[in-house]
Amino acid sequence: MNLKLGVKWLLPRTIMLLLCSQKVCAVGEVLVEAETFADKGGWVVDQQFMDIMGSSYLLAHGLGKPVEPARTTVSFPETGSYRLWVRTKNWVPGNWDAPGRFKVSIEDRVVDTVFGTQDGWAWQDGGVVEISDSSVSLALLDMTGFDGRCDALYFTRDVDAVPPNDLKELAAWRNRLAGIAETPSAAVTCDLVVVGGGIAGCAAAVAAGEQGLNVALIHDRPVFGGNASQEVRVHTLGIYGAGTRILKGLDTEKWKNGSAQAVGDNEKRDAFMRNAMNVQAFLSYRAYAVQADGSRIQSVDARHIETGETIRFSAPLFIDCTGDGWIGYWAGADFRYGRESADTYNEGDPAEGDRWSPAVADRMTMGSSLLWNSEHSGSLQDFPAVPWAMDVAKQYAAVEGDWEWEFAREDLHQVDDAEEIRDHLLRAVCGSFYNAKQNPENGDVALKWVGYLLGKRESRRLMGDYIYTLDDMLSCRKFEDAVVEEKRSVDVHYQLESGGFLSEAIFHKPQDSYYVPFRSLYSRNIENLMMAGRCFSCSHIGLGGPRVMRTTGQMGIATGYAAFLCLNYQTTPRGVYQGHIEELQSLIGLTAQLEGLQVANP
């Protein structure tokens, strides 16, 4: 099946209607992916760790109150005795009741096993159950409201069979049961593929579409915005540069981080994207693989986070706006992770020492955040004891958390260990709120909103022909290929306490505008790949200035226009730098700002 780019807006529900079933049947076995449940009740789909644990899953994010059951109906090929397995985890093992406990009901009969009590992602044995009808109702019954998680349910007539848990073997096993071929049967061919629908990705797609390119924009959530979305709720910072017209359709007001005002800005952004010319949005699709021929990407595969539907996207050009640099990583692009030594680019600060830049390069990064808040309800509100959270929160008490609720640790990777990082922050929130509730003044305070999607600051940085550094900002270097302008201070975060959950920021203020060169927005070894967002080519300290969303949106605009020039002149991004940079700057609208400036070409 080849999907033409005539469809303007591909919503998750539309795709779900294309599928025949919510479960997978083979002779004597039935696999039910939890994220396909028809009625998810109060459970939410968590896709952010698909590359680490093998799938999206359902999360009972109830803020300490059990969520409404998730329900679905499944057809069984035959009646009889089946062994039930549930893939789940105890997300905080210890000497306490597991916080994420839940049960499963089959035709309103509750299975005795309590799930969510086994360490690590694994299949938990639910015992032998009787299936007496060909159509069976299933439900997931949350017991705690504290982030129970369910990946899948597997029923097998072979009561001695144990499903695989090794990720590679598990993927093949799932595909076999689902009848999914290694190569997606659905295909999209277009001029440009943009992966990641944060501010940078949206801006790239809009800019390219306005120049007449047919653009496929792949985003792994049902709403656009990334860290600015209603799901993460970070307000946008930075200046518009020459991108005011596009960025005003995408950014936010400067409300308090975590505010429900993010919802209104998300509605504005989604409406803006629906009206974008020549952009087909694939919402709730997460990229999972790249096909490359040497130094060129041929296509990207993406999977729907609920239905499992897969599509292959082919194009002559790709822009990585995933934040984690996934497209470049899979394609073999050069990248960096962690902090360079202070003397690598002369980025040290004697007054701050290792908190700013280390003497020896390490694997530390700026951390990820979860925002949260509470409200006075007007009546007494209980909050249960959370012993599983107290060794993180300790004695700290709070009723809300802003950007400084941040976690990074050198031995934890911001991609590979992202679920552990998120869960550490959830424990910090619950423990700190519990401590605050012990104060009678907070008797009527109830949790209002707690994020569960990480707001990331830093992970992989894809290397371009130029690596952007602190000196470029502090010296206000005017590059001959400048495509992004910024004025904000360089700020880099550090953890206040090892293993804690609070951070501080150190600031260095440039005296004037500084610029990001186009050479930092395309890969140095993958010839048809550009990048916009926090995965652009820079040092750890070099990320400290341009990492905010209006600035990364300018990067998106630059790469979107550059894609047009690549196709118009049948060249590569590097070819645009070498032969068409003034035309790119003119499209962006930077020509007037750069005229008469003394430029440097280091």
WOTAUR-V174585 format. One record per residue. N is the residue number from 1. RES is the residue in one letter. SS is DSSP state (2 for helix, 1 for strand, 0 for the rest). Layout:
BEGIN
N & RES & SS
N & RES & SS
END
This chain:
BEGIN
1 & M & 0
2 & N & 1
3 & L & 0
4 & K & 0
5 & L & 0
6 & G & 0
7 & V & 0
8 & K & 0
9 & W & 1
10 & L & 1
11 & L & 0
12 & P & 2
13 & R & 2
14 & T & 2
15 & I & 2
16 & M & 2
17 & L & 2
18 & L & 2
19 & L & 0
20 & C & 0
21 & S & 0
22 & Q & 0
23 & K & 0
24 & V & 1
25 & C & 1
26 & A & 1
27 & V & 0
28 & G & 0
29 & E & 1
30 & V & 1
31 & L & 1
32 & V & 1
33 & E & 1
34 & A & 2
35 & E & 2
36 & T & 2
37 & F & 0
38 & A & 0
39 & D & 1
40 & K & 0
41 & G & 0
42 & G & 0
43 & W & 0
44 & V & 1
45 & V & 1
46 & D & 1
47 & Q & 0
48 & Q & 0
49 & F & 0
50 & M & 2
51 & D & 2
52 & I & 2
53 & M & 2
54 & G & 0
55 & S & 0
56 & S & 0
57 & Y & 1
58 & L & 1
59 & L & 1
60 & A & 1
61 & H & 1
62 & G & 0
63 & L & 0
64 & G & 0
65 & K & 0
66 & P & 0
67 & V & 0
68 & E & 0
69 & P & 0
70 & A & 1
71 & R & 1
72 & T & 1
73 & T & 1
74 & V & 1
75 & S & 1
76 & F & 0
77 & P & 0
78 & E & 0
79 & T & 0
80 & G & 1
81 & S & 1
82 & Y & 1
83 & R & 1
84 & L & 1
85 & W & 1
86 & V & 1
87 & R & 1
88 & T & 1
89 & K & 0
90 & N & 1
91 & W & 0
92 & V & 0
93 & P & 0
94 & G & 0
95 & N & 0
96 & W & 0
97 & D & 0
98 & A & 0
99 & P & 0
100 & G & 0
101 & R & 0
102 & F & 1
103 & K & 1
104 & V & 1
105 & S & 1
106 & I & 1
107 & E & 0
108 & D & 0
109 & R & 1
110 & V & 1
111 & V & 0
112 & D & 0
113 & T & 0
114 & V & 0
115 & F & 1
116 & G & 0
117 & T & 0
118 & Q & 0
119 & D & 1
120 & G & 0
121 & W & 0
122 & A & 1
123 & W & 1
124 & Q & 1
125 & D & 1
126 & G & 1
127 & G & 1
128 & V & 1
129 & V & 1
130 & E & 1
131 & I & 1
132 & S & 0
133 & D & 0
134 & S & 0
135 & S & 1
136 & V & 1
137 & S & 1
138 & L & 1
139 & A & 1
140 & L & 1
141 & L & 1
142 & D & 1
143 & M & 0
144 & T & 0
145 & G & 0
146 & F & 1
147 & D & 1
148 & G & 1
149 & R & 1
150 & C & 1
151 & D & 1
152 & A & 1
153 & L & 1
154 & Y & 1
155 & F & 1
156 & T & 1
157 & R & 0
158 & D & 0
159 & V & 0
160 & D & 0
161 & A & 0
162 & V & 0
163 & P & 0
164 & P & 0
165 & N & 0
166 & D & 0
167 & L & 2
168 & K & 2
169 & E & 2
170 & L & 2
171 & A & 2
172 & A & 2
173 & W & 2
174 & R & 2
175 & N & 2
176 & R & 2
177 & L & 2
178 & A & 2
179 & G & 0
180 & I & 0
181 & A & 0
182 & E & 0
183 & T & 0
184 & P & 0
185 & S & 0
186 & A & 1
187 & A & 1
188 & V & 1
189 & T & 1
190 & C & 0
191 & D & 0
192 & L & 1
193 & V & 1
194 & V & 1
195 & V & 1
196 & G & 0
197 & G & 0
198 & G & 1
199 & I & 2
200 & A & 2
201 & G & 2
202 & C & 2
203 & A & 2
204 & A & 2
205 & A & 2
206 & V & 2
207 & A & 2
208 & A & 2
209 & G & 2
210 & E & 2
211 & Q & 0
212 & G & 0
213 & L & 0
214 & N & 0
215 & V & 1
216 & A & 1
217 & L & 1
218 & I & 1
219 & H & 1
220 & D & 0
221 & R & 0
222 & P & 0
223 & V & 0
224 & F & 0
225 & G & 1
226 & G & 2
227 & N & 2
228 & A & 2
229 & S & 0
230 & Q & 0
231 & E & 0
232 & V & 0
233 & R & 0
234 & V & 0
235 & H & 0
236 & T & 0
237 & L & 0
238 & G & 0
239 & I & 0
240 & Y & 0
241 & G & 0
242 & A & 0
243 & G & 0
244 & T & 2
245 & R & 2
246 & I & 2
247 & L & 2
248 & K & 0
249 & G & 0
250 & L & 0
251 & D & 0
252 & T & 0
253 & E & 0
254 & K & 0
255 & W & 0
256 & K & 0
257 & N & 0
258 & G & 0
259 & S & 0
260 & A & 0
261 & Q & 2
262 & A & 2
263 & V & 2
264 & G & 2
265 & D & 2
266 & N & 2
267 & E & 2
268 & K & 2
269 & R & 2
270 & D & 2
271 & A & 2
272 & F & 2
273 & M & 2
274 & R & 2
275 & N & 0
276 & A & 0
277 & M & 0
278 & N & 0
279 & V & 1
280 & Q & 1
281 & A & 1
282 & F & 1
283 & L & 1
284 & S & 0
285 & Y & 1
286 & R & 1
287 & A & 1
288 & Y & 1
289 & A & 1
290 & V & 1
291 & Q & 1
292 & A & 1
293 & D & 1
294 & G & 0
295 & S & 0
296 & R & 1
297 & I & 1
298 & Q & 1
299 & S & 1
300 & V & 1
301 & D & 1
302 & A & 1
303 & R & 1
304 & H & 1
305 & I & 0
306 & E & 0
307 & T & 0
308 & G & 0
309 & E & 0
310 & T & 1
311 & I & 1
312 & R & 1
313 & F & 1
314 & S & 1
315 & A & 0
316 & P & 0
317 & L & 1
318 & F & 1
319 & I & 1
320 & D & 1
321 & C & 0
322 & T & 0
323 & G & 0
324 & D & 0
325 & G & 0
326 & W & 2
327 & I & 2
328 & G & 2
329 & Y & 2
330 & W & 2
331 & A & 2
332 & G & 0
333 & A & 0
334 & D & 0
335 & F & 1
336 & R & 1
337 & Y & 0
338 & G & 0
339 & R & 1
340 & E & 0
341 & S & 0
342 & A & 0
343 & D & 0
344 & T & 0
345 & Y & 0
346 & N & 0
347 & E & 0
348 & G & 0
349 & D & 0
350 & P & 0
351 & A & 0
352 & E & 0
353 & G & 2
354 & D & 2
355 & R & 2
356 & W & 0
357 & S & 0
358 & P & 0
359 & A & 0
360 & V & 0
361 & A & 0
362 & D & 1
363 & R & 0
364 & M & 0
365 & T & 0
366 & M & 0
367 & G & 0
368 & S & 1
369 & S & 1
370 & L & 0
371 & L & 0
372 & W & 1
373 & N & 1
374 & S & 1
375 & E & 1
376 & H & 1
377 & S & 0
378 & G & 0
379 & S & 0
380 & L & 0
381 & Q & 0
382 & D & 0
383 & F & 0
384 & P & 0
385 & A & 0
386 & V & 0
387 & P & 2
388 & W & 2
389 & A & 2
390 & M & 2
391 & D & 2
392 & V & 2
393 & A & 2
394 & K & 0
395 & Q & 0
396 & Y & 0
397 & A & 0
398 & A & 0
399 & V & 0
400 & E & 0
401 & G & 1
402 & D & 0
403 & W & 0
404 & E & 0
405 & W & 1
406 & E & 1
407 & F & 1
408 & A & 0
409 & R & 0
410 & E & 0
411 & D & 0
412 & L & 0
413 & H & 0
414 & Q & 0
415 & V & 0
416 & D & 0
417 & D & 0
418 & A & 2
419 & E & 2
420 & E & 2
421 & I & 2
422 & R & 2
423 & D & 2
424 & H & 2
425 & L & 2
426 & L & 2
427 & R & 2
428 & A & 2
429 & V & 2
430 & C & 2
431 & G & 2
432 & S & 2
433 & F & 2
434 & Y & 2
435 & N & 2
436 & A & 2
437 & K & 2
438 & Q & 0
439 & N & 0
440 & P & 2
441 & E & 2
442 & N & 2
443 & G & 0
444 & D & 0
445 & V & 1
446 & A & 1
447 & L & 1
448 & K & 1
449 & W & 1
450 & V & 1
451 & G & 0
452 & Y & 0
453 & L & 0
454 & L & 0
455 & G & 1
456 & K & 0
457 & R & 0
458 & E & 0
459 & S & 0
460 & R & 0
461 & R & 1
462 & L & 1
463 & M & 0
464 & G & 1
465 & D & 0
466 & Y & 0
467 & I & 0
468 & Y & 1
469 & T & 0
470 & L & 2
471 & D & 2
472 & D & 2
473 & M & 2
474 & L & 2
475 & S & 0
476 & C & 0
477 & R & 0
478 & K & 0
479 & F & 1
480 & E & 0
481 & D & 0
482 & A & 1
483 & V & 1
484 & V & 1
485 & E & 1
486 & E & 1
487 & K & 0
488 & R & 0
489 & S & 0
490 & V & 1
491 & D & 1
492 & V & 1
493 & H & 1
494 & Y & 1
495 & Q & 1
496 & L & 0
497 & E & 0
498 & S & 0
499 & G & 0
500 & G & 0
501 & F & 0
502 & L & 1
503 & S & 1
504 & E & 1
505 & A & 1
506 & I & 1
507 & F & 1
508 & H & 1
509 & K & 0
510 & P & 0
511 & Q & 0
512 & D & 0
513 & S & 0
514 & Y & 1
515 & Y & 1
516 & V & 1
517 & P & 1
518 & F & 2
519 & R & 2
520 & S & 2
521 & L & 0
522 & Y & 1
523 & S & 1
524 & R & 0
525 & N & 0
526 & I & 0
527 & E & 0
528 & N & 0
529 & L & 1
530 & M & 1
531 & M & 1
532 & A & 0
533 & G & 0
534 & R & 0
535 & C & 0
536 & F & 0
537 & S & 0
538 & C & 1
539 & S & 0
540 & H & 0
541 & I & 0
542 & G & 0
543 & L & 2
544 & G & 2
545 & G & 2
546 & P & 2
547 & R & 0
548 & V & 0
549 & M & 2
550 & R & 2
551 & T & 2
552 & T & 2
553 & G & 2
554 & Q & 2
555 & M & 2
556 & G & 2
557 & I & 2
558 & A & 2
559 & T & 2
560 & G & 2
561 & Y & 2
562 & A & 2
563 & A & 2
564 & F & 2
565 & L & 2
566 & C & 2
567 & L & 2
568 & N & 2
569 & Y & 0
570 & Q & 0
571 & T & 0
572 & T & 0
573 & P & 2
574 & R & 2
575 & G & 2
576 & V & 2
577 & Y & 2
578 & Q & 2
579 & G & 2
580 & H & 0
581 & I & 2
582 & E & 2
583 & E & 2
584 & L & 2
585 & Q & 2
586 & S & 2
587 & L & 2
588 & I & 2
589 & G & 0
590 & L & 0
591 & T & 2
592 & A & 2
593 & Q & 2
594 & L & 2
595 & E & 0
596 & G & 0
597 & L & 0
598 & Q & 0
599 & V & 0
600 & A & 1
601 & N & 0
602 & P & 0
END
